[in-house]
Amino acid sequence: MLQTSLKKEPGVNESAEMLRLVLPLMTRHNIPATPENYSIWFHYITDDRQGLKEYIDRLLEQKIPFTAELNEQIHKQFLFESELQQAEKVRKGVATALAEATAALRVTGSDADRYRKVLGTFDESCGSAKTVSDIYGLLNTVLEETHSMQQSMERLQQDFIIKSRDMDNLKKELDQVRKQASTDALTGLYNRTTFFDALENVDTDSDPFANPYCVAMMDIDHFKRVNDTFGHLVGDKVIRFVADSLRQSTKGRDCASRYGGEEYALLLPETSLENAVILCNKIREHIAKTNLVRSGTKESLGQITISAGVAQNRSGESRMDLLARADRALYQSKERGRNRVTASDD
């Protein structure tokens, strides 16, 4: 991000050239010319966002339509300045709330110091007081300071109630920012970036012999046929249905993510290859047995199935090699007739 921000801004001629290149691309793929969509394809042309061009090229190769949900997901995944700005806003809000709370404590601390001095003066003077009037005067001063201190403490309590509410609201806002940055817009599953972060953490802590983990690559069989027959909105419904099936079947530290298009990735910590295959088959069977219908006409979409490939980590193996093995196992499932789970044996 820093490197990108330091690049020279394009001039008028360069911007005009970018406009000439970007708009026909967006028109060709039926993408509305919103500022967010334009920014995606602008950076696709300039190739200055890591992974964006490769990701879009893959979607184009697979002829995946750029639905509104997919465009939103791409923008969130690769152009997340808005999330960072919102996070910065929250950070400044927290800093302000803490500064105000500290100031309130400082004021109350000064009041407390004055109150202690008044009590000390009363203690010293009371012993030398000669008349009731003298004692009454001293006591009156203490009562006034006690009342003032009580008011100060009440103000402090109210200030902290307000600050506590402000901090709760800031926390909720920050939680929302984190959720938006880590999840896929269409399905609510973790996005690919979050999946790779989770994979790195699990891989670092895992021992292939004592506590192995597995990854599974999945995709929807004949998904293009669903889109071509029923349209992209129904296709999105199918993608969400499979995502819900993954979410319901995973727990604990398991990480279910949308890897891209109709593809998904599962991370299963502390899980053997045998148990990972059993879980993936349960998911596959559940999906195959569910009869999805169109909302309006109740027309059946036909049997929806998935194929999967599963691999268990090996000693000395890189994370990318592990994913590649799972991906090869997925394609073996495809070649063997689909609607099946294949364990990596290479």
Helices and strands as residue ranges (DSSP letters): H 2-5, H 12-28, H 35-46, H 52-61, H 68-78, H 81-128, H 132-182, H 192-205, E 214-220, H 223-230, H 232-249, E 255-260, E 263-268, H 273-289, E 306-312, H 319-335, E 341-343
